Amino acid sequence: MTLVAGMDVGGTSSRALVADLSGRVVGTGLAGGGNPISRGVGPAMAAIRSALEQALEGVDRSLVRGNVIGAAGFGSETGAHEALRQVWHELGLPGGPVLIGDIDVAFASGTPDPDGSVLISGTGAIAGEFVGGHAGRVADGLGWLLGDHGSGFWIGRAAVRHACAPVATPGDPLAEAVAQHLTGRAEVDRQAVVGAAYAVEPVRISELARVVVECAEAGSPAAAAILEAAADELVTTLGQVRDEGDSSVVVLGGGMLGTARLRGLVEARIAARWPGAPVARCGSGVGGAAWLAARTLGEELPAELHATLTRPG
């Protein structure tokens, strides 16, 4: 029997999956964040090791012939790479860990096609191009300070700016909802709102994106306008990695593009700019990693393997 191992490693969680080439899952694991930049190398490796150990419990590790670990935060830092290799060998796994970017896993979770694009909007935002199964151009993904246009952070910051505008919009609930979230009071006190916004970690401004979506659903013109602008920003980012006339698949992912309203706005813009291009949604990231691991073996794979491994949940 041949087994493959996949991992989807992020800042908040690390997931592992071991499966055979029919798609039968023989082990799964879940642990804390494994990003060595945000968590530190030691805690990140402890989380990755924990998730792998759970997934490998009772498994003959010599049967693991392929692996892919999708992760952010490794970059060219040799210390983190060496620490990961050490974990791999301590667990008695054959070969060495195959590390790729998190957008590679996101794209693979949404389609078995080797060509296309991925657009992600969660706390941050990024777009990537794939040609022949390999990542090409990448746009944005620069973090809240330098980029992440159309992301949850970008939307939340726009909401704070709206709440602090010199002239209130009569009857629009967004400003009061922002004030309530940040200060605990619906009264819009500009200084209190600004002070509360600066008192939290910058990344937590992204929590206001949920407030914007709720207000847009409740009929707020200001919230609706922010989401329209976010969709424009996201599709502009996508256009940096996707040529005009491209008819390959676009995979959408991230928490913000999991909301029906923003996803609908983005899909409409994609349809207008790239007519006929299919749009897919990200599935299980750890399943996408396992699919990529299976594909590296050079064997003929069952037609349904991708759908089986990447099924959400």
CORHU-V211728 format. One line per field, one symbol per residue. ss: DSSP state (~ for helix, > for strand, _ for the rest). phi: phi as a letter, one per 20 degrees, with the letter a starting at -180 (. if undefined). A space follows every 50 residues. Layout:
# CORHU-V211728
ss->???
phi->???
This chain:
# CORHU-V211728
ss->__>>>>>>>___>>>>>>>>____>>>>>>>>___~~~~_~~~~~~~~~~ ~~~~~~____~~~>>>>>>>>______~~~~~~~~~~~~~________>> _~~~~~~~~~_____>>>>>>___>>>>>>>__>>>>>>>__~~~~____ _~~~~~~~~~~~~__________~~~~~~~~~~______~~~~~~~~~~_ _~~~~~~~~~~~~~~~~___~~~~~~~~~~~~~~~~~~~_________>> >>>__~~~_~~~~~~~~~~~~~~_____>>>___~~~~~~~~~~~_____ ____~~~~~~___
phi->.ddcdcccdcfdbcdcbcbeeenfedacbbbffdfffednfgffffffff fffffefmefffefebbbdebdneldffffffffffggffemefmcfddc fffffffffdbefedqccccccfdbbcbdccmndfdfccmmenffdalfn effgfffffffffeffcfegneefgffffffedncffedgfffffffffe ggfffffffffffffffeoffffffffffffgfffffgffdcffnfdffd ddbngfeeefffffffffffffecgnffdcdgdffffffffffffffmef dggefgfffeggn
